[in-house]
């Protein structure tokens, strides 16, 4: 399957490709295992969440994972956490939304593709009007992937939080539209909030140290199995769940 350049002007071809793309699951498992050895996140769960997450994973129902975003190290620590949690069984079947610039360098793109990346053309990078059609197509592709049995990991804040790591930033309606569209396709997803903390950081504009990244604290909320009907309400719920997860991660650091 031809792999087009990830360019906004060619977004139709880009999303045609990522609608069908499937990474090599064995390579993904190996990569996650390596990251789990390199990073040693401390993983905690809300009461009953671990058991409910295990049960949810076994059902095969699609899940959207909402994750806070603190630094460029997040994808690596999240991958290590997936390996050290009930999500290990789904490695290779999780799509991850990632900004388009991560797909520009061929070697980096190879790694992002292996981890299940789907590119996002952000309004802050290209202009809101310019990315509208691409954004609609991206949400359709994500919904279709969920309907096809994949899961989806989203950083719904859209950018790193350099303001206050303990407070979730604004969450756009995109996560709600994806869930809504998946439900329309007959695959209503569950929602799981997962948050990380790299410890108390007086200056959030400064990247966490290597020691802080290696020992990150992660916290899973209990899965939400019934989502609201409207995309905006789903987005509000995702923000509330994510804030509770952040509170838990901070408390367990």
Backbone torsions as a table, in degrees:
resi	resn	phi	psi	omega
1	UNK	NA	125.2	-178.0
2	UNK	-63.9	135.5	-179.5
3	UNK	-104.3	103.0	-177.6
4	UNK	-74.3	157.5	172.1
5	UNK	-62.5	143.1	-179.7
6	UNK	-85.8	88.8	-178.0
7	UNK	-126.4	140.5	-179.5
8	UNK	-58.4	-40.7	-178.1
9	UNK	-65.7	-16.9	-179.4
10	UNK	-118.3	32.7	-172.4
11	UNK	-65.9	-25.7	177.5
12	UNK	-62.4	-46.6	179.1
13	UNK	-67.3	-36.9	179.5
14	UNK	-60.3	-47.7	-176.3
15	UNK	-77.9	-25.9	170.4
16	UNK	-59.7	-40.6	-179.5
17	UNK	-67.1	-47.5	-175.5
18	UNK	-78.2	-10.3	170.9
19	UNK	-68.9	-29.9	-175.0
20	UNK	-110.1	-17.8	-172.8
21	UNK	-60.8	138.0	176.2
22	UNK	-136.0	121.6	179.1
23	UNK	-73.6	163.1	175.8
24	UNK	-73.8	115.4	-173.7
25	UNK	-64.7	-35.8	-177.6
26	UNK	-69.3	-37.8	176.4
27	UNK	-67.0	-38.7	178.7
28	UNK	-63.8	-44.5	178.7
29	UNK	-60.0	-42.2	179.2
30	UNK	-64.1	-41.6	180.0
31	UNK	-65.2	-42.3	179.0
32	UNK	-64.6	-38.6	179.4
33	UNK	-64.2	-40.7	177.4
34	UNK	-62.6	-43.6	-179.9
35	UNK	-66.0	-34.5	179.2
36	UNK	-68.1	-27.2	175.6
37	UNK	-79.0	-32.8	-179.6
38	UNK	-76.2	-43.2	179.5
39	UNK	-108.0	142.1	-176.4
40	UNK	-125.0	65.7	-178.2
41	UNK	-64.0	145.2	174.7
42	UNK	-93.7	115.2	-171.2
43	UNK	-104.6	126.0	178.5
44	UNK	-125.4	163.0	-176.6
45	UNK	-134.8	146.7	168.9
46	UNK	-62.8	161.1	-177.7
47	UNK	-55.9	122.6	178.6
48	UNK	81.0	-7.2	-173.3
49	UNK	-67.3	-38.5	-177.2
50	UNK	-63.6	-44.4	-179.8
51	UNK	-66.5	-41.3	-179.6
52	UNK	-68.3	-35.1	178.1
53	UNK	-67.5	-41.7	176.7
54	UNK	-59.1	-44.8	-179.3
55	UNK	-65.0	-40.5	-180.0
56	UNK	-64.0	-44.1	179.9
57	UNK	-59.8	-38.3	-178.4
58	UNK	-67.8	-26.5	-178.4
59	UNK	-71.2	-23.5	-176.0
60	UNK	82.0	1.6	178.6
61	UNK	-65.9	140.1	178.7
62	UNK	-65.7	145.3	-178.5
63	UNK	-130.7	137.8	169.8
64	UNK	-102.6	123.4	177.5
65	UNK	-100.4	118.1	177.8
66	UNK	-97.1	123.7	-171.9
67	UNK	-128.4	138.2	175.7
68	UNK	-74.2	165.1	-171.8
69	UNK	-133.2	115.2	-175.2
70	UNK	-117.1	-29.7	-176.2
71	UNK	-160.8	172.9	178.2
72	UNK	-69.9	-10.8	177.4
73	UNK	-80.8	-12.2	-172.9
74	UNK	-54.5	-45.7	-178.3
75	UNK	-58.1	-33.0	-178.7
76	UNK	-74.6	-42.7	-179.9
77	UNK	-71.8	-33.1	175.7
78	UNK	-64.7	-42.8	178.6
79	UNK	-61.2	-42.3	177.9
80	UNK	-62.7	-38.0	178.4
81	UNK	-67.1	-39.6	177.2
82	UNK	-58.7	-41.0	179.6
83	UNK	-65.6	-32.5	-175.8
84	UNK	-96.3	21.4	-177.3
85	UNK	-141.0	178.0	177.0
86	UNK	-61.2	-10.4	179.6
87	UNK	-73.3	-11.2	-178.9
88	UNK	-55.0	-36.1	-177.7
89	UNK	-64.9	-17.7	-176.3
90	UNK	-108.7	6.3	176.2
91	UNK	-61.1	132.3	-174.7
92	UNK	98.1	-10.1	176.5
93	UNK	-125.9	22.5	177.7
94	UNK	-115.4	123.0	173.9
95	UNK	-87.9	146.7	-178.1
96	UNK	-129.3	121.9	177.3
97	UNK	-74.4	131.0	-176.8
98	UNK	-142.3	143.1	-178.8
99	UNK	-61.0	147.7	-171.1
100	UNK	-62.1	-28.5	-177.4
101	UNK	-64.4	-21.0	178.5
102	UNK	-72.2	-10.4	-178.6
103	UNK	-101.9	3.0	-174.2
104	UNK	-78.4	-46.7	177.9
105	UNK	-75.5	125.6	-174.7
106	UNK	-56.7	-42.0	-178.8
107	UNK	-68.7	-41.9	177.9
108	UNK	-66.4	-39.2	179.1
109	UNK	-61.9	-39.1	178.5
110	UNK	-56.8	-40.6	-180.0
111	UNK	-70.9	-42.6	-179.5
112	UNK	-65.1	-41.8	177.2
113	UNK	-61.6	-40.3	-179.9
114	UNK	-62.5	-30.4	-179.9
115	UNK	-87.4	3.1	176.5
116	UNK	89.6	24.6	-176.1
117	UNK	-65.7	144.7	169.3
118	UNK	-126.0	124.2	-174.7
119	UNK	-72.5	146.5	175.8
120	UNK	-123.8	125.4	174.6
121	UNK	-92.1	109.2	-172.2
122	UNK	-87.3	142.5	177.9
123	UNK	-61.0	-35.0	-179.8
124	UNK	-65.1	-21.8	-179.1
125	UNK	-96.3	-34.9	-172.1
126	UNK	-119.7	-11.7	-174.9
127	UNK	102.6	137.0	-175.0
128	UNK	-59.2	-48.2	-178.2
129	UNK	-63.8	-38.2	-175.9
130	UNK	-65.6	-30.9	-174.4
131	UNK	-98.9	2.0	-173.3
132	UNK	-58.8	-52.3	-177.7
133	UNK	-64.2	-41.0	178.8
134	UNK	-63.4	-38.5	179.1
135	UNK	-63.9	-40.6	177.6
136	UNK	-62.8	-42.2	179.6
137	UNK	-66.8	-40.1	178.5
138	UNK	-59.0	-44.2	-179.6
139	UNK	-65.8	-37.6	176.6
140	UNK	-63.1	-42.5	179.4
141	UNK	-63.7	-43.5	178.9
142	UNK	-61.7	-43.3	179.0
143	UNK	-62.3	-41.1	-179.9
144	UNK	-67.2	-38.9	177.7
145	UNK	-62.6	-40.7	176.5
146	UNK	-62.3	-42.4	179.2
147	UNK	-65.6	-24.8	179.5
148	UNK	-87.2	2.7	175.5
149	UNK	105.1	2.2	176.8
150	UNK	-84.8	169.2	171.5
151	UNK	-113.5	170.4	-174.7
152	UNK	-138.4	129.5	174.9
153	UNK	-107.0	130.2	-174.4
154	UNK	-132.4	136.2	167.0
155	UNK	-97.4	88.0	-168.3
156	UNK	-69.1	-12.4	174.9
157	UNK	-71.7	-21.0	173.4
158	UNK	84.4	-16.3	-179.6
159	UNK	-159.3	164.9	-180.0
160	UNK	-64.4	141.4	179.2
161	UNK	-86.3	101.0	177.5
162	UNK	-106.1	19.0	-178.7
163	UNK	-104.4	-61.1	-179.6
164	UNK	-151.8	102.3	-177.0
165	UNK	-58.5	-20.5	-178.3
166	UNK	-88.5	-3.0	-178.2
167	UNK	-126.6	122.9	-179.7
168	UNK	-65.9	134.5	177.5
169	UNK	-76.1	179.7	178.5
170	UNK	-57.8	139.5	178.0
171	UNK	-113.0	122.6	178.8
172	UNK	-73.0	174.3	-176.4
173	UNK	-83.1	-2.4	-176.1
174	UNK	-55.8	-44.2	-179.7
175	UNK	-62.2	-34.6	177.6
176	UNK	-69.5	-40.8	179.0
177	UNK	-65.5	-38.2	178.3
178	UNK	-63.4	-47.7	179.3
179	UNK	-61.9	-42.2	-180.0
180	UNK	-61.6	-44.5	-178.0
181	UNK	-69.7	-35.7	176.2
182	UNK	-63.9	-40.7	177.9
183	UNK	-62.2	-38.3	178.0
184	UNK	-63.1	-27.3	178.7
185	UNK	-87.6	6.0	178.1
186	UNK	87.3	16.2	-178.6
187	UNK	-131.3	67.2	-179.7
188	UNK	-62.2	120.0	-176.5
189	UNK	-83.2	157.0	167.0
190	UNK	-88.0	165.9	-179.9
191	UNK	-123.9	131.1	175.8
192	UNK	-128.8	123.2	176.0
193	UNK	-91.6	132.2	-179.5
194	UNK	-132.9	126.4	-176.2
195	UNK	-129.5	153.7	179.2
196	UNK	-122.1	157.2	171.1
197	UNK	-138.9	134.4	174.8
198	UNK	-101.5	17.5	177.9
199	UNK	95.9	171.9	179.4
200	UNK	-65.7	126.3	-177.7
201	UNK	-130.8	104.7	-177.1
202	UNK	-56.4	-32.9	179.1
203	UNK	-119.5	96.7	-176.3
204	UNK	-68.6	-11.2	177.5
205	UNK	-77.8	-13.7	178.8
206	UNK	-92.2	130.2	-178.8
207	UNK	-61.7	146.6	177.6
208	UNK	-62.2	150.3	179.5
209	UNK	-72.1	166.1	178.2
210	UNK	-59.9	-38.0	179.5
211	UNK	-66.0	-40.1	179.1
212	UNK	-66.8	-39.2	-179.8
213	UNK	-66.0	-44.5	-177.7
214	UNK	-61.6	-34.8	-175.2
215	UNK	-107.9	32.6	-178.5
216	UNK	-59.0	150.2	174.2
217	UNK	-102.3	132.8	177.5
218	UNK	-121.2	147.8	-176.3
219	UNK	-140.8	126.3	177.9
220	UNK	-98.3	133.0	170.1
221	UNK	-86.0	162.2	175.1
222	UNK	-65.2	137.2	179.5
223	UNK	-57.9	141.1	173.3
224	UNK	-100.2	115.1	-172.4
225	UNK	-92.8	-23.2	-179.9
226	UNK	-119.5	115.3	-178.3
227	UNK	-99.9	155.8	176.5
228	UNK	-61.5	169.4	-177.1
229	UNK	-83.4	-31.3	-173.7
230	UNK	-96.8	140.0	-180.0
231	UNK	-55.4	-41.4	-179.0
232	UNK	-64.2	-36.1	179.2
233	UNK	-71.1	-35.7	176.4
234	UNK	-63.8	-42.4	179.4
235	UNK	-63.3	-40.2	178.2
236	UNK	-64.9	-41.6	177.4
237	UNK	-61.9	-43.1	179.6
238	UNK	-60.3	-41.3	178.9
239	UNK	-64.7	-44.3	179.5
240	UNK	-62.2	-45.4	179.7
241	UNK	-63.0	-40.2	-178.9
242	UNK	-67.2	-37.3	177.8
243	UNK	-63.8	-41.0	176.1
244	UNK	-62.2	-38.4	179.1
245	UNK	-67.2	-40.3	176.9
246	UNK	-61.5	-44.0	178.4
247	UNK	-57.7	-41.3	179.2
248	UNK	-66.7	-40.5	178.9
249	UNK	-64.4	-42.8	179.6
250	UNK	-62.8	-42.6	-178.8
251	UNK	-66.3	-28.0	-176.6
252	UNK	-98.0	4.7	-178.5
253	UNK	-69.1	NA	NA
